[in-house]
Amino acid sequence: MYREDFPPATLLPMPRALEMSTLDHGLRSNDSDFGALNAVAPRVRAGASVIAHSLPFRVRVVCEDNQLLRVQALRQLAYGRHLPAQAASFGSADPLDRLEDTTIFFAEDKASGKLVGSARVQSNRRTPLQIERSVELPEVRRGQLLAEITRLCVMPGYDQPVRLALVKASHLFCIATQIGGVLAGSRRSLLRTYENLGFTDLFGDERLCPLLHAGGLPHRVLFRDTVTSEAMARERCHPDYNFVFRDYHPDIAIFEALAAAQSAGLRTQAPGAWPCAA
């Protein structure tokens, strides 16, 4: 069909009801108001800048062998106080440290440069969790992407919220990687510490379970739900709620490359120069 075969174009009047609807409700969902691009952005009022809460230490992810050696030395020191017979084993190489689904956090004191805390998070994305060698997970948790936190330790005598910062780091990590919850085995002496960090009994009956990866010693098996932990802490008015869920801590730098990409923006990147995530 040629152009001459088309009937002449005509303008049809818009029905009054449709015209009024457009005027009353503004643009439709697939319309664009390009004039808004030239509008002056609202000025941020004074005092509305983000408050950064500084810590005396910095939390990062182990990426080098020398960092792992320092973590192993801290494990031996920290666990050796309570389990002197197993101190050497905690300080030796652990194959789990190098698994693809294992992430190790460490805290380093800003003033002294000493390593003052560490925690290890292993997910069950490819292999079962260590704790599954000793206990069978409840049916409600089977088939979920979960993680286990182990080797949570702090330098003896270091009076700073390192454990809390390490749990916050693991919480942020789990959100970013879609991990639904974290399991932990706790001795009686550390039970209150874990409970203060938002963990609850996995089975609900406070049973003690001998854990093979903890020398066969009896432990309580605890769980912290990634999705509901914020609401639970808020409902209980937990004193650490703001620290974990609301405060901005730039010293908990576990996604450094990702943060650098966000702060630089796409417009400053050369074509094809995409930064890698931490």
N, C-alpha and C positions, 0 to 999 in steps of 0.2 A: 504494500500500500504506500502510495506517495503522499507527500505533504498536502497536495491539493485535494486528496480524498478525505482528509479529516474535516469534520464540521467546524465551523468558526467557533472560537472560544467565547464563552459568555460568562459574566460574573453573576453569581447567584447571591441574592441577599441573605445575610445570616439571620436565622430565626431570632426573634427578640429574646426568648428565654435563654438561648445559648449564649447570646451576646452578654446578657446580664450576668450569667454564671461565670463567664470569663472575667468580667470586670470585678465581680465580688470576690472571687477566690484566687485571682492572680494567675500566674503562669501554670500550665499543666506540668506534670512530672517530667515530660520529655522536652520541654521548652527551656531555652537558655536566655538569661538576661545578661547580655554582654556589656551593657552599660555599667553593671555593677563592678566590672573589672577595673574601671577607672575611678571608682568611688574612693574617697579618702578613708583609710582604715581607722577605726576608733582608737583613740589614744589610750594606752594602758595607764591607769591611774597610779600615782606614786604609792610605793609600798606594796605593790601587787606582785613583785618579783618572787621567784621560787626560793624557798628557804632550804638551804643545804645543811644537813646535820653532819658535822665532821666527827670522825672517830680517830682515836689515837693509833689505830692500826688500819691496814688495808687488806681486803679479802680479794684474792685472785684465784685463777685456775692453774694447776700444775701442768706445765707444757714442756719442761726440760728435765733431764736426768738429775741435774744438781739440785733442783727444787724437790724432786722425789726423795733424794737422799736426805735432805734436811727434814722432810716430813717423817721419814722412817726413824730418824734420830729422836724427833719429838715424841713419836709413838712409844719408843722404848723408854724414854724418860717418864712420860705421863703414866703409862700402864704399869711400869715397873714399881711404882709406889704401892699399888694395890695387888698386883700379881707378879711378885718378884721372880717366881719360878718361870714365868713365861715372857719376861722382859726381852730376852734376846730374840725370841721369835717375832715379837711385835716390831723389832728394829731391823729384821732381815727382809730380803726381797720377797714380795708377795705377787704371785702371778695375776691375781685379780686386779692389781693396780694398772695393768697394761691391757686389760680387756677393752674392746671397742666401745662397749656400753658403760664404761666406768669413768666417772669424773671426780677428781680430787680437788677440793678447795683448801687453801691455806691462808692463814692470817699472819701478816708480818708487821711488827711494831715499827712505827714511823721513826721514832727517836733512836732506837738502838739497832734496828735492822734485824732483830732476832725473830725467828719464827715462833709464834705464840699460840697457834691453834691450827687444827686441821680436821677435815671430815671427808669421808668418801661416799659417793652416791653411785650405786650400780642399778641399772634398770633391767627388766626382764624382757627387753625387746627381742633378743636373740637367744639368751640362755636363762634358765631358771635362777631365781635369787638364791643366795647361799642359805638363807633361812628356810627355804623349801626342802632342804635336805633333812631337816629336823622336824618340821611341822607341816601339816596340810592346811592350805588356806581355806577359809570359809567359802562356801559356794558363792556368796555375793561378790567376792573378790576375784574369783577365777575368771580368766579371760581378759582381765583389765591390764592396762599398761601401768605397772607399779615400779617402785624403786625401793631399795634398802639402804639405809644409812648405817655405816659402820666406821670404826676407827675414829669416832668423835673424841677429840682430846684437846686439852688446853695446857699450856705451860703451868706447872705448879706455882702458885703464888701470884699469878698475873691477875690483878683485880680490875678487869675490864669485861664488858659484855661480849666476849668472843663467841661463846656458845650460841648466844642469841643471833649474832651476826652470821654465823655459819648456817644456822637453821633458816634465816631469812634468805641467804644465798641459795640454799637448796630449794626453798620454796619458789623463788623467782625462776630458778632453773627448771623446776618441774612444770611450772605454768608454761614456760616457753617451749618445752618439749612435749607437752600434752600428757604428762605423767599424772595419773589420777590420785595417787596416794603414796605415802612413804611408810615402810615398815622399819622397826628397830627392835633389837633385843636389849633388854636392860637388866642389869643386876639390881638387887634390892637397894644398894647404896646409891645408885644413880636414878632410881625411879622417880623421886620428886623432881629432879632436874628435867627429865624428859616430860613429865606431866606439866611442868611450868612452861615447857616449850610447845605445848599444845597436843601432845600425844595421849592417846587413850588405849585401854586394853583392847586388843584385837578380838578376843573371844568373849569378853564381857564377864568372865568368871575368875579372873586373876590367877589363872593356873600358871605354874612354873614349868618351863620346858627346857630340858637339856639341849644345848645347841652344839652341834658337831664342830662348827667353825669357831666356837668360843671355848674350846677345850672340854666340851661336855658339861660345862657348868650350867646349873639351872638359871634360866632367865625368864622374865616376863616378856611376852611378845606384844609390842605396842604398834599403834597405827595412827597416822596423821593424814586426814583427807585434804587433798590440795584444794578441792572445790569448796568444801563447807567450813574449813578451818577459820576463814576470815569471819564468817557470820557467827560461829560459835564463840570466838574470842571477843567479838563486839558485844554479843548478848551477855557474856559473863563479865563485861567491863574489865577485861584482863589488863593488868598494868603494863604489859609489853605490847599491847595492841597497836599503838601508834608506831612504835619502833619497827615492827615487822610489816605492817600493812599500809601505813600512811606516810611515815617520814621518808624523805629522800636522802639516801646516804651515797654520795658519789664515791666513797671509799670502798663500797662493795662493788668492785669493778670486774664482774664476771662476763660481761659482753663488750669488752673494750672496742674491738674492731667494728662491731655493730653500732656502738654508740658514736664512733668516729664518723662512720658513714652517714649517720643521721644528722650530726652536727654540721658536717661539711655540706650536705645537700647534694642533689644530683647535678645541679647546674655547674658545680665547680669540678666535676669529674670529667676526665677526658673520655672520649668514646671507647667503650670496651674495658675501661679501667674500673672494674667492680671490686670493692674490698671483700675479703673473706671474713665470714663470721668467726668469732672466737670459739 
